[in-house]
Amino acid sequence: MSWFKGGVGEQGRLFKNEGWLDPEFIPKMLPFREAQQTHVANSIKPLLQGRNGRNVFVCGPPGIGKTAAIRWVLRDLEENTDDVIPVYVNCWQKNTTFQIYVELCNQLGYKFTQNKRSDELFTIIKGIVNKRAAVFVFDEIDKVEDFDFLYALMADVYKRTLVLITNYKEWLGDVEDRIMSRLTPDVLEFKQYNRDEFAGILKQRIALAFLPNVWNDDAFDAVVEKAADAKDMRVGLFLLREAGYAAE
């Protein structure tokens, strides 16, 4: 017996493109988050006119599309202009000023970061982004251990928008006064999806990830209920994928 006899496209195959069920995948259309995406895009637009952008503090519970919505805006920006540099940093992985500076250098195309101090790295970053404009997105911002990088970016980068993402609305109250006086962000709160919105998003993913007529209504409703109960879209995506594996 072989576990791997057969291949893609043969009888019994249910998936069309299971990548659409990856929580990290960013769809071209993000239902029910258009207003939030427009808000962030409008905060960035002044950069395209040679002016400073507005800063945005994005908050809301996990699994409701915050990161996907913002990264969709970054992708759209990157595809439509070279005048603004989009940068995304996950602060769960990079949580100190030095680590964040190294990551910014890497994303900006500067690779010679070995044996350099934080101030030297920031001089390089500043020299690159001040030739144009930049959007800095810091996801899981509540994980950072210090605020020096935020202060430096706001003090010495001429044209920029900062987008800070967290699950915790109250985090903003813990930010140092020297940061808040410069940050003055718009607060953009993502509300929990309702059941119909969970169903709409999962139905879209099924159409993209599975071959036609794979899911019946009862099975789909069961997944929607589980995702709605957990209040987390990632639960729904996981169940869709695992159910497909099991059925195959």
URQUIBEL-V411305 format. One record per helix or strand. SS is the DSSP state (@ for helix, = for strand). FROM is the first residue (numbers start at 1). TO is the last residue. If there is no record, write none. Layout:
SS,FROM,TO / SS,FROM,TO
This chain:
=,15,15 / @,18,21 / @,34,48 / =,56,59 / @,66,80 / =,84,90 / @,97,107 / @,118,129 / =,133,139 / @,141,143 / @,148,156 / =,160,166 / @,169,174 / @,177,183 / =,186,189 / @,195,209 / =,210,210 / @,217,230 / @,233,247
